Amino acid sequence: MADLLHKEISKPILQVFYDVYNQLGYGFLEKVYQNSMYFELIAQGYKVEAQKQIKVYFKNQLVGEFYADLLVEDTIIVELKACEHLINSHVAQLMNYLKATQIEVGLILNFGETPDFKRLVYTNNRKSNIKNL
């Protein structure tokens, strides 16, 4: 079985997710969890950018931008949710982020009543017309 892409970064992110969840529980706004994740990942020595602007292009025209909750080590997009449960539109949102960038791995972390996450991979060899961050 092949190793997970960027496991060395995604595994500590998930550990921080569960640490934050175990200390704060559920019921806060996403921003509280984002700040907690940000400060803890920084404390562990990771390069982290919060609300990283990512531009979206269509046929080489800039058509908009979005803001990733966290970008860790320029390698993993982390999208945070604080909802009852993850739904297909959350997965689609993160998949679009991966398709629009050279980032290949994304994590959706849900600080709901029960902690949950999804890990998505969309490799660059499947992408066309992507721009750098």
N, C-alpha and C positions, 0 to 999 in steps of 0.2 A: 504494500500500500504506500502510495506517495505521501511525503510529508505535506502538511498543510502550508500553503503559501503564507509567509510572514508570521508563522506560529510564534516565533521568538518575541514578537511585539504584541500580537493579539492575545496571547495567554496572559501576560501581566495586565493588559487592559481589562480583561474579564475578571481577574483577581481584584483589581481596584473597584470595578463595578459591584462585585459582591460585598466587598468591604464597606463601600459607601452605602449600599442598600441595607446591610446589616446594622449600620450605625444610625442611619436616618429613617429607615423604613419607607413607607409609601405615603403619598398625599401632598408632597411638595410640588411646586411648579418645576418645569424642566430646568430653568435657570439655576435653581439651587443645586440640582444634581450636576449640571454642567460645571459650575464653579467648583464643586467638591471634587469631581473627576479631574478637572484641570489642575487644581492645586496639588492633589495627591500624585498625579503622573509627573508633574514638574519636580516634586519633592523626591521622586524616585529616579530623577535624572533624565527623563524623556523630553524631547523637543515636542511641545504641544502648542498649537494655535487654536484659539477659540473664535468662533464666528468667522471662519476663513472664507473670504469671498472667492467664488469660483464662477468664471464667466462661461456662458453657454453660447455656442456658435451653431449656425445653421447655414450650410453652403458658404462657409467662410465669412458670414456676416454675424456680428455680435447681436444676439437676440435677447439677452437677459443675463441675469446672474442669480446665484443662490448662495446661501451661507451655510457651510457645513458646521455643525455644532462644535466638533473637535477634529483637528487633523493632527495625527500623532506620527512623528518621525517622517513627515512628508510621504507616508506609506499607507496609512489606514485612515479612512474617513469613519468617524464615529457619529452616529445620529442617535440622539437621546429622545426618549418618549416617556411620558408619565400618564399612561392611560390604562384602561381596564385590561385590554389585551391587544397584541399586535394584529394589524389587518393588512390585507393585500396592498392597499395604497401606501403603507409605510415601506413595504418591500420595494414597490415600484419607485418610490421617491429615491431610496438609496441606490437602486440599480441605475436610475437616470444619472445620479451623481457620478457613479463609477463609469458609465458610458461617456460622460462629458469630459472626463479627465484622464490622466495617465495613471491614476490610482487604481489598483487592481483588487483591493480588499476593503470591505466595509463591514461595520458592525452596527446593528440596531440594538440598543440597550433599553429595555423597558422597565422603568421603576414603578410598575403597577402593584396591585395587591400581592401578586406573586411575581418575583423577578423573572425576566425572560430575555433572551437575546436571539438574534439570528445573525449568521455570518454569511456574507455574500462575496463571491469572487467573480470578477469579469476581467479576463486577461486581455492585455493590450493587443495581442495578435488577433483578437476578435473585433477590434475597434477600427473605425475609419474616421478620418477628419477630426482627430482630437488635438487639443492645444495644451500647452504646458500650463500649470497653475501660475 
